[in-house]
Amino acid sequence: MSLKEEKNSLLQLIKEKALFCQPVKLSSGKKSSYYVDGRQITLSAKGAYLVAKLIFPMIKDDNIQAIGGPTLGADPILGAVICWSHLENFPLEGFIVRKEPKKHGMQRYIEGPALKKGTRVAIIDDVVTTGESVLRSARAVEELGCRVVRIICLVDRLEGAGERLKKYGYKLTPLFTRNDLELLE
């Protein structure tokens, strides 16, 4: 299957398994008439495969060395992508940014292999609305001296994340947007 066909397959999977047209409150506090549950995709074998196959070429071309983002949305995505990177003989490191530093153990804010100063990273998440979670993750890794090269999401709800991130010098690259979901909102 071509990348275009696989992207279409992933979109159909999202529409069938992860799109819920019902009133919900989002993590941003906003109310919405629909919800995209990215984990319904990224925690399935087919979804994880498709997401990794589509994201890996995007970050390989940017010479990314590590990939990660806010827990819980980024967790299954980064697992799939770093596994794919091994198969492609282009091994990436993975990391997870907590909402706050752990209160016990090593009390880490960022989990995973230690990120080194100068590391080129991609921040990922399943769904973005305002961009707050990915922005917080980007700032956290930049405090370590890493360079955020790209921010990627599975679905951009088109509710301000792209514009907000651009103000801070980041580029958001969604695999899909709300428009691709063909919602009648």
C-alpha positions as CSV (number, residue, x, y, z in Angstrom):
1,M,0.0,0.0,0.0
2,S,1.2,3.5,-0.8
3,L,1.6,6.2,2.0
4,K,-1.5,7.9,0.5
5,E,-3.5,4.7,0.8
6,E,-2.3,4.1,4.3
7,K,-3.2,7.7,5.3
8,N,-6.7,7.2,3.9
9,S,-6.9,3.9,5.8
10,L,-5.9,5.7,9.0
11,L,-8.5,8.4,8.5
12,Q,-11.2,5.7,8.0
13,L,-10.1,4.0,11.1
14,I,-10.4,7.3,13.1
15,K,-13.9,7.9,11.7
16,E,-15.0,4.4,12.5
17,K,-13.3,3.8,15.9
18,A,-12.3,7.1,17.5
19,L,-14.8,9.8,16.5
20,F,-17.7,10.3,18.9
21,C,-20.4,12.8,18.0
22,Q,-21.7,13.7,21.5
23,P,-21.3,16.6,23.9
24,V,-18.0,16.5,25.9
25,K,-15.8,18.6,28.0
26,L,-12.2,18.7,26.6
27,S,-9.0,18.8,28.7
28,S,-8.8,22.5,27.7
29,G,-12.0,23.1,29.5
30,K,-13.9,23.9,26.3
31,K,-17.1,22.1,25.5
32,S,-17.5,20.4,22.1
33,S,-20.2,18.5,20.2
34,Y,-17.6,15.8,19.3
35,Y,-14.7,13.9,20.7
36,V,-11.7,12.2,19.0
37,D,-10.3,9.5,21.3
38,G,-6.9,9.0,19.7
39,R,-6.0,6.1,22.0
40,Q,-8.7,4.0,20.3
41,I,-6.4,4.2,17.3
42,T,-2.9,4.4,18.7
43,L,-3.5,1.5,21.1
44,S,-4.7,-0.8,18.3
45,A,-2.2,-2.8,16.3
46,K,-3.4,-1.5,12.9
47,G,-3.6,2.1,14.2
48,A,-0.2,2.0,15.8
49,Y,1.3,0.6,12.6
50,L,-0.3,3.2,10.4
51,V,0.6,6.1,12.7
52,A,4.3,5.0,12.9
53,K,4.5,4.4,9.2
54,L,3.2,7.9,8.5
55,I,5.1,9.8,11.1
56,F,8.5,8.2,10.8
57,P,9.3,9.6,7.3
58,M,8.3,13.1,8.5
59,I,10.8,13.1,11.3
60,K,13.6,11.1,9.6
61,D,13.8,13.9,7.0
62,D,14.3,16.4,9.8
63,N,17.1,14.3,11.3
64,I,15.2,13.9,14.6
65,Q,17.0,12.1,17.3
66,A,14.3,11.8,19.9
67,I,10.5,11.8,19.9
68,G,8.1,12.3,22.8
69,G,5.4,14.5,24.2
70,P,2.7,14.8,26.9
71,T,1.5,11.7,28.6
72,L,-1.0,10.0,27.8
73,G,-1.6,11.0,24.2
74,A,2.0,10.7,23.1
75,D,2.8,7.5,24.9
76,P,1.5,4.9,22.4
77,I,2.5,7.0,19.4
78,L,6.2,7.3,20.5
79,G,6.3,3.6,21.3
80,A,5.2,2.7,17.8
81,V,7.5,5.2,16.1
82,I,10.6,4.3,18.1
83,C,10.0,0.6,17.3
84,W,9.5,1.5,13.6
85,S,12.8,3.5,13.8
86,H,14.6,0.4,14.9
87,L,13.3,-1.5,11.9
88,E,14.4,1.2,9.6
89,N,17.9,1.2,11.2
90,F,17.5,4.8,12.3
91,P,17.0,4.4,16.0
92,L,15.3,7.2,17.9
93,E,15.0,7.7,21.7
94,G,11.7,8.2,23.2
95,F,10.5,10.4,26.2
96,I,7.4,11.2,28.0
97,V,6.6,14.6,29.6
98,R,4.6,14.3,32.8
99,K,2.0,16.9,33.8
100,E,4.2,17.6,36.8
101,P,7.3,16.1,38.3
102,K,6.9,12.7,40.0
103,K,6.6,13.1,43.7
104,H,8.6,10.0,44.6
105,G,11.5,8.0,43.1
106,M,13.8,10.1,40.9
107,Q,11.1,12.9,40.8
108,R,11.4,13.3,37.1
109,Y,9.4,15.6,34.9
110,I,10.6,13.9,31.7
111,E,10.8,10.1,31.6
112,G,13.0,8.1,29.3
113,P,16.7,8.0,28.3
114,A,18.3,11.3,29.3
115,L,18.0,13.9,26.6
116,K,21.3,15.7,25.9
117,K,21.8,19.3,25.1
118,G,21.5,19.9,21.3
119,T,19.3,16.8,20.7
120,R,16.8,17.4,17.8
121,V,13.4,16.4,19.0
122,A,9.9,16.0,17.7
123,I,7.0,16.6,20.0
124,I,3.9,14.4,19.3
125,D,0.4,14.1,20.6
126,D,-2.8,12.4,19.5
127,V,-5.3,15.4,19.4
128,V,-4.6,19.1,19.9
129,T,-7.1,21.8,20.7
130,T,-5.4,24.8,22.2
131,G,-1.9,23.4,22.0
132,E,-1.2,23.8,25.8
133,S,0.0,20.3,26.4
134,V,2.4,20.2,23.5
135,L,3.6,23.7,24.2
136,R,4.4,22.7,27.8
137,S,6.3,19.6,26.5
138,A,8.3,21.7,24.0
139,R,9.3,24.1,26.7
140,A,10.3,21.3,29.1
141,V,12.7,19.7,26.6
142,E,14.1,23.1,25.5
143,E,15.0,23.8,29.2
144,L,17.3,20.8,28.8
145,G,19.0,22.4,25.8
146,C,17.2,20.3,23.2
147,R,15.9,21.8,19.9
148,V,12.2,21.2,19.1
149,V,12.2,20.8,15.3
150,R,8.6,19.9,14.7
151,I,5.3,19.3,16.6
152,I,3.1,16.5,15.1
153,C,-0.4,15.5,16.0
154,L,-2.8,12.9,14.8
155,V,-5.7,15.3,14.7
156,D,-5.8,19.1,15.0
157,R,-9.2,20.3,16.1
158,L,-8.5,23.7,14.4
159,E,-9.3,25.6,17.6
160,G,-6.2,27.7,17.9
161,A,-3.3,25.3,18.6
162,G,-1.5,26.0,15.3
163,E,-1.6,29.8,15.7
164,R,-0.7,29.6,19.3
165,L,2.3,27.4,18.7
166,K,3.4,29.6,15.8
167,K,3.6,32.6,18.2
168,Y,6.2,30.6,20.1
169,G,8.2,29.7,17.0
170,Y,6.9,26.1,16.6
171,K,5.3,24.5,13.5
172,L,2.4,22.2,14.1
173,T,2.1,19.4,11.5
174,P,-1.2,17.4,11.8
175,L,-1.8,14.2,10.0
176,F,-5.5,15.2,9.9
177,T,-7.6,18.2,10.9
178,R,-11.2,18.6,12.0
179,N,-12.1,19.2,8.3
180,D,-10.9,15.8,7.3
181,L,-13.4,14.3,9.8
182,E,-16.2,15.8,7.8
183,L,-18.1,17.0,10.8
184,L,-21.3,19.0,10.5
185,E,-20.7,21.4,13.4
